[in-house]
């Protein structure tokens, strides 16, 4: 019984690692699209084309993201904002956005 539990825990941990790896690929694709947007102005179209492609759908699925049109539009909106993923996921950016929301609420 113990071997079964250990094996299941190991398989679950391996699955989580693989999901994180594919999530990193999605973040890299977003950064590439943001760079294309700044350089050529076609970033949202590039990420949409990638997310709708066979490989993109497969990578999104492996990352635990359902590859539907709502996700594609969200990715396009993220790229359109032009904030790189490392900055968007940082604590400072999160705190800045929260402070901006609180100022908007206080002004309203």
N, C-alpha and C positions, 0 to 999 in steps of 0.2 A: 504493500500500500504506500509506503514512504517513497519508494522509487517512482511510483506513478505521480505523486504530488510533486516531487522534485523535478520530474520530467515536464510536467505541465507548467510549473513555475518557470523553468528554463525556456520553454517554448514561448510562453507569454512575454518574457523579457526580451527574447530575440525578436518577436513581433513588434514590440514597442520600439526597439532600436531601429528596425527596418522602417517603421512609420516615420520616425524622426529623420532618418536619412532622406526619405522622399520629401518630407516637409522642407528640408534644407534645399532640395533641388527646386521646389516651387519658389522659395524665397530668392534663389539665384535667378530664376526666370523673371521674377518681378523686378529685380535690380537691373537685369539686362534690358528689360522693356523700358524702365525709367531712364536708363542711359540713352537708349534709342530715341526716346521722347525728347530728351534735352538736345540731342545731336541732330536728329532728322525730323522730329515732330510727329512720329507715327507710333509711339509707344503703346497707346491703348489698342490700336489695331493689331500690333504685333502680339500682345499678350492674349488677345481674343483669338487670333489665328492659332496660337500655340495651344491654348486651353481647349479649343474645339477639335484639334488634331487628334489622331489616334494615340500618339505618344503622350500628348498632354493629358488626355482623359485617363490614360493608364496611370500616369504619375500622380495625378490628383487623387485617383481612387486608392492607390497604394499609400498615399499620405493621409488617408482617412477623410478626404474631402469629396463630397458628391459632385461629380462634374456636370452640373446643370446650367441652364442659362442665367439663373440668378447668381451663381458663383462667377460666371464669366463677366457679368455686368459689374459685380463687386470688384473683381480683379482690374477691370478697365477703369473703374472709378479710383481705385488705389493708385494705379499708374498715373492717372490724370492729375492727382494731387502732387506728384513729383517728389514725395518724401521717401528717401531710401529706407529699406526694411530695417537696417541696423539702427537708424535714427527713430523710426516709428515704433520699434519695440523697446526703446530705451526708457528708463525711468524718468529722465529729464523731460522727454517729449510727452510722456503720459501726464506728468505733473503740470506741464505748461498748458496742455489741452484742458485739463481739469480746472485750472485757474481761469482760463478764457471762458469756459462754460459758466463758472460761478460769477464772473464779471457780467456776462450777458444776462444771467438771471437777476442779478442785483440791479442792472440798468432797466430791466423790463418791469 
